Amino acid sequence: MKLSDFDFDLPEELIATRPVRPRSAARLLVAEGAGQRDLRVGDLPSVLRPGDLLVLNNTRVIPARLDGRRHRPTPEGEVEAGVEVTLLEVAAQGGWRALARPLRKLKPGDEIRFAAGLVASVAERMEDSVRLTFNLEGPAFDAALSQAGAMPLPPYIAARRAADPQDKEDYQTVFARHPGAVAAPTASLHFDADLLAALAERGVATTEVTLHVGAGTFLPVKVDDVTQHRMHSEWGEVTEEAAHAINRTRAAGGRIIPVGTTALRLIESAAAPDGTLAAWAGDTDIFIYPGYRFRVTDALMTNFHLPRSTLLMLVSALMGKERMLDLYAHAIKEGYRFFSYGDASLLVPGRSVAPQGAQTGRGTSLG
């Protein structure tokens, strides 16, 4: 299975740099079996069935992008230079692991000063990142980061425009609760209070899980044989309440429909071989590509993904590679908007997708 098998040509003008408003006005390509329909996200209540369960990722994106000034004392006086930092994750040794530019000019002991009184010290420099310790902790750190930081927009948006205050609303789901992500679960950006209420009235239930999306979601696949690719690890949690909701829905014959590839990867990591779930928390590095045997997922709502990406491989595992490339060709022809701020698809395979047997990432069952 070659990387080139997952390639396609995308006109640059179809890369969305802003979302549509209202959120549910985004277009929705509904693919069921061999058929397809061009709808809007707001049509979901008429597409889904009573008894279906949407699985939502309630992670909250932190304003992880920081512009600061590096300070270093020298015999001739203090040297100062600009530094761009993107926080990645809390480090096991303390502080935060972060991307930095220019990385090679940073040294342990350097001080980086940001707005709102936030100051970082370089504790360690690795090959591709740094570990920073900060002068503030807890609520004081969160408050300063909220003032000093900007949303860490994906590279394909950041290359076209800078993040601004509007992104703090646009790049956050309406049900974001648990801070820790540095990228949004973008399929969930299409939901608003009115749509959630309409779904509930239709009899479509929702439950929430947490997967803190990492910057690794944007890393390119660098191997020609995609089966040799190693996924980044992300922390997630399926609560006892969410596990029970999924198990109840399956027992009653309802469909399990994760909203976004992050929710899908998490519940597939947590599911037992027979598709049942218990409370679960831990790191997952699950990699889903064609040939994967789904345990619990019946359908998926997701945005349109990058060529040669692991996310395109995931949806190809669900629907079939040729089917997905045909759907993407249709979306391009019809002018659908792609990537994080773009339009959505609802992918419903024409076969059962939850047989026994699956690969899972690392994690710990809690019950």
N, C-alpha and C positions, 0 to 999 in steps of 0.2 A: 504494500500500500504506500504509494509515493505522495510526497507533499504536493506535487504538481497536479494530482488528482483532485485537489480541493481549491483550484484556482479559478478565477473568473475576472473579467474586465468590468470595472465600475466607473462610470463617468463621475468626474470629481464634483460636478454640480449636485449630485445626489447625496453627498455627505452632509448631513444636517448639522448646523452649528448652533441652532436654537430650537427649542421644542415648539410645537403648535399649542395654541390655547383655544378653548380649555383643553386640559390634558387628554380627555376622552375623545377629542376630535381627531386624533391621529388615525391614520388609515390602518386597516386590519385585513391582512390576507389570510383567509380561512382555507386551509387545505385539509380535506377529509378524504382519505383513501386516494382515489385517482382524480377527485373533483377539487375545484377551488372557487372561491367567491371573493370579490372585492367589496369590503365593508368598512365600517368605522369601529374603533374600540368601543364607542358608546352602544354598539349593537350587540355586545357580548351577552346581555340578559336574554336576547332572543335566540342566540346561538347555543348557549350552554343549557344543560338539562337540570331540572330540579333533582337534588340529590348529589350533584357534582360537588367536588371540594377543590377550591383554589388554595394552593399553598404559597404564602407570601413571605418574602424575606424582609424582616423588620430591622435589619442593620441600619445604622445611621452613619452617613459619611461625615468625617471630620474635615475641617478646613486645613488640610495637611500641607498646602503649598505656602511657603514662607520666603520672603525676600529679606535678607539681613546684611550686616556688614561684619566682616571678619576683622578681629583685632589681635595683633601679635606684638608683644614688646620686643624691641631689639636694642642693642647698645646705642644706636643712633636715634632712638625714639620709637613710638608705636606705629606699626604699619597697618593700614586699613585697606580693605578691598571688598567688593560686593560678592555675595554668595547667594545662590538659589538652592533652597532645601525643600525636599518633599518627604514628609514622614511616612514610613512604611508600616512599622509594627513596634509594639513594646518589646524591648530586648530582654532576654532571660537574665542577663547580667546587670540589668538596670538601665534606665533611660530608654531611648528610642533608636531603632535602626532607621537610617534615612539615606535617600539619594541626595547628592550634592553636586553642584557645578560652580566652579571647577573643582572636581574631587582631588586631583593630584596636588593641588596647592594647599590642601588642608593638612595640618599636623596635630597630633595629640597635644592638648594644652591650649590650642587656639580657642578664642572666645568669639562667639557669633551673637551679635545683638540685633534683636528684632523690635518691632513696634510693641506698644502696650507693656513695656517693661520686661519682656520675655528675653532671657539670655540663655544660650546653650554653650556648653564646653565640649570640645571634641575629645571623647574618651578613647576612641580607637578608630583607625582607618583601615578598612578592608579593601579587597581588590575592586569591588564595585559599589561600595557603600561606606557609610560612617556610622559609628554609634555616638549619640549625643546624650549628654545629661543636662537637665534644665534646672534653673534657679527656682522654679515654682512647681508645686505638686497639687494633685487633687482639683477641687473646684477653682482654685486660683489659676492653675495651669489651663484648665478648660476655658475660663473666662478670657485669659490673655490670648489663647490660641484663637478663640472666636473673633477677637478684634484684629489680631495680626495676620491671621491666615486667610487664604483664598481656597476655593474649591479646586481640588486637583483634577482639572479637566483632562480627558483622554488626549493622547498626543495628536490625534487627527483633528481635534478641535483646537487645542492649544496652539497648533501650528498656524491656524487661521485667524485666531483672535485671542486676546487675553481674557482670563476669568474676570468677572465683575460681580457687584453685589447681587444682581438678579440670579446668578448661578447658585447662590446659597439657598434659594427657594426652588429653582428649577431642577437642580441636581440632587434633590432630596425627595424621597417618597413621602406621601401624606401619613404613612403609618411607621415612619422611622422612629425607633425607640432606643436602641442600644448602640452607643457610639463605638466605632472601631474600624469602619471600612474606609479605604482610600479610593474606592471607586463605587459608583452606585449600581444597585441591581436594576438595570435600566428598563426592563420590561414593566417593572412596577411603577415607573414614573408616569404611566398612562392612567393611573387610577386616581379618582378624586372621591370626595364624600358622596356626591350624587350617584356616581356609578356603583359604589359599594352598597349604597342603600337599594338601588334598583336590582342588584344581584341578589341581595338578601330577600327582597320581596318576591323574586322569581323562585326562591328556594335553593339558590346556589350558596353553599356555605364557604366560609374562609377559615383558615387557621394560619398561625404565624410560626416561623422558625427563624433562626439567626445564623447567617454565614457572613463573617467579616471579609468582604471582598478585598483582595490585595492588589497591588500594582502589577503583580505577576500576570494578571489577566490580560495585560497588553503586551506581554513579551512574545516575540515571534518564535515560531517553530524553526529550529536551525538544522534539523536533521532531515535527510531526504526520505528515509524510512520512518514514517510517522510513529510506528509502534515503538521506536527507540526514544521518543520524546519523554522527558521527565517533567511532570506538572509541578507547579509551585504548591506549597502547602498553605491552607487557610483554616482558621478556627471556626467551628460551628457548633450549634446546639439545637437539638430537637427536645422540647419539653415533654413531660409526661402528658400534658393536655393535648399537644399537637399529635403525639403518637397515638393517643386514644382516638382523636378525631379521624386520623387516617385509617386506623384499623376499623372503626365503626363504619366509615364510608365504604370501604372495600367489602365488608361483611354484608352491607345492605345493597351492594351492586352498583354503587356510585363510582364515578371516575375520579381518579387522583390527577389533578392538573397543576403542576408547579408553574408559578409565574416567574419565568427567568431561569437561565441555566444554573444560577447559583443555588436556588432552591432545589432544583432537580438533582444537582450533584450531591447536595447535603442529604436529601432523603434516600437517594440510592446508596450513599455511604452507610447510612444508619440502618437500612432495612436488612432483615434476616433473609436467608435464601428463599423462604416462602412468601416474602413480601410484607411480613408483619414488622411493626416497629415498637421499640421500647424507648424510654427516655435515653438520650445519647448526647455526649459532648466530647469534643476533641478535635484534633487536626485531621484534615482529609486532603489527600493529593490524588484523588480518583481521576482517572483519565478515561473518558468515554469516546470511543471511535467505532466505526462500523465493525460489526461482529459482537459488540457488547450485548449482553442479555439483560434487559431491564427487569428490575424486581418489583417496582411499585408504581412507576410512572405510566399513565395511560395516554396522556397528551401533554402538550407544552405550549405555553404562550411565551414568545420571545421576540426580540428585535432582529433586524437583519445584520449579519456579522461580517467581519473582515475576510477577504480571501486568505487562504492558507492558514486559517486560525483554528485553534482547538475547539472553538465554539461552533464553527462550521462543521467540524468533524463530529461533534456531539449531535447536532440536529440531523446529520447524515446517518448516524447510527439509529436514530429514531424513525426516519422516513425513508432512508435509502439515498445513496449518493446521487444517482442520476435524477431521482425525483426532486431532491433539494436543488440541484443545479437548474433544473427546469423551472422550479418555483422562483429562483433568484432571477433567471432570465425574464420571466413574466413580470416580476417586481420592477426590474430595470426598465423594461419596455413601457410599463404603466406609470413610471415616474415616482415610485415609492422612495421615501427618504430613508437613508441607511444609518446604521450605527447608534450610538448612545442616545442622541436626541431625535432619532428617526422614528419611523413607523414600526408596526408590530405584525407578527404572524401568529396564528393559532394552528398548531400542527397536530393533527389527529391521524395516526397511522390506520391503515385499513386492516390491521391484524392485531391480535393480542400482543402487547409489548411487555408483559410482566411474567415470563416463565421463570422457573427456578434456575438458580445459578448465576452469579455475577461477581465481578471484581469489586472490591471496596477499598477505600482509603483507610488510614489509621484512625482510631477513635476508641472511645470507652463507653460501653453501655452503662446506663445509670439505673436501670430497672427492667 
